[in-house]
Amino acid sequence: MTISRAIAAMAAFMTLPLPVHAQAAAGKAGTALADTARDVTVTVDTARAEGKLPPVWRFFGADEPNYATMKDGRKLLVELGKLKSGQVYFRAHNLLSSGDGTPAFKWGSTNAYSEGKDGKPVYDWTVVDGIIDAYLARGVRPYLQIGFMPEALSSAPKGTPYQHSWRPGFDYKLIATGWTYPPKDYEKWAELVRQWTLHNIERYGKAEVESWYFEVWNEPNSNFYWSASPEEFYKLHDYAIAAIRKALPSARVGGPDVAGPGGTFMDGFLKHVSSGKNYATGETGTPTDFLSFHAKGKPSFVDGHVRMGIATHLRETDGGFTKVLSIPALAGKPVVIGESDPEGCAACPGPQNDYRNGTMYSSYTAASFARIWELAQKRKVNLEGVLSWSFEFEDQPWFAGYRQLSTNGVDLPVLNVFRMFAQLGETKLATVNAAQIPLEAVMAQGVQGNADIGSIATRTAEGKVALLLWHYHDDDVAGPDAQVTVNLKGLKVAPAGASLWRVDRDHANAFAAWQKMGSPQSPDQNQYAQLEAASRMQAERIAVSASGKDARVSLRLPRQGVALVMLDAQ
């Protein structure tokens, strides 16, 4: 698809799908390149552990909270809950925003707070209960964001609209309307948060609510989300945290979920919560059980194709780690990267974001998570979560090009990478792989020379060996396959075989299947069933050559492909 057509599609607000994914469009060219495969050898010492691999991938989120109660949102929550039931967390904006619960792009509402004619608070938990109920019924728990400001409490200047009018293609600054302001009355703000926490305890039980994460607002260092000073946010944060802890002293509280590493705003916040005077209590510091910041990549559109910005993503991650480590009293706290994505706006289409439907998104996810794990280990950061700001957009065109995990209830390839992550063990095994580009090089210039053919080997809780492989390049153009040979040494028992799961141009790829159908915008029930089937990973049996305590596995890995190998034996 041409650039002019992409621009026309944007102008029509996505009534047409975004440009065809470059790898799929390559077609025969990709097949021809695959005939000249690159030989890669991976050696795994199964008897030698190299630290832990915590399941940081189990966090997700979205601007639009009301999608969780809608048909495709409920369906996707089931799939997220299956990844690690009871240990998957979901973060949503707008849980306290005023409105009737009708979602729009980058908007949602619950109308939890209003005021009567006498100015007294009126609490209505009906809509927000429905959202949290939808999570918990499907094995997902809240990473509960306290925000945004209810209309009756907002200190926005008179005449400021409350709900924004932003839509894809509009200037992003239009999202900053009345919900971004501090409260007119901090005591009412605190009491709202306290009452909500008490209600959650009564409805879900103390033990359940103790398992949640509580944080205040989103990206308060950005004038898109916060229309006041940093000090005013520290005050907002203090009052909210004090209210939560008053209702539930054992609640897990933290923040501040800043955009990027946070700059001087984050410096001020860390100083305030560690040694400043608490606005709500007058004490020194603010209770802080975890710290959070955001890290994003920066894709571009170069010579007719997408070029990803994994280097930017990793440098922002490293910058956030540096901030966390800057205050000794906070350096050991758990860290959640509260949004970690290839770029910054899930609802924003455009040629530079033409990676989302196909295997560029899935291979990027494997390669970026691997480096974030490695970077956290190198910096000795207590990394607990890496949250993917991606869910679904209800009742939008098929494969519309938003950053999401499914389209119209059909899974995108990227969701299968999270299913692969869920099968990895938490003990990392020593691995030698010359084709995996070193962390420092990826952080410096990304992956723009040789492709990154990387690997992570783990031992599962059952004692099996699980190996994740990816074949990633920043440029979304066709390239040769990799012919991968995996040598496994020090096995306790020789395996009889192995299971293989794939996500690539020909496997677990609903987007490619949809294109082969002719890209229908109204698939019938039979086509829908075919797309669902095409989206799912299917386990293949592959041969293992064993000799004593050593074994060998071989497989072909296409460009932008991801694979998981699980050995039968230990």
Protein Blocks (a to p, Z undefined) as FASTA:
>chain_A
ZZklmmmmmmnnopaccdddfklmnmmmmmmmmmmccdddddddfkbcgbjaddfklccc
dfblmlmmmmklmmmmmmmmmmoghiaccddehklbgcehiacehiacehlaccdfkopa
cddfklmmmmmmmmmmnopacdddeddddfklpccdehiafbdcbdehiafklmmcfklp
ccfblklmmmmmmmmmmmmmmmnojklmmmpccdehjhklbcklogcdfklmmmmmmmmm
mmmmmmmmmbccddjhighjhpmmlmmmmmmmmmpccfklopgcjddfbdcddddddddd
eehiacddfklmmmmmmmmmmmmmmpmklmmpccddfbdcfbfbfklgcjklmmmlmmml
mmmmmmmmmmmmmmmmmnopacfbdcdddfbdehiaehkhpacfbeehiacfklmmmmmm
mmpcfbdcddddfkbccfklmmmnopabbcdddddddddfkopacdddddddfbacdddd
dddddddehiabdcfbdcdddddfkgoplklmmmmnoppabdcfklmmmmmmmmpccddd
dddddehjbccddddddehiacddddfbZZ
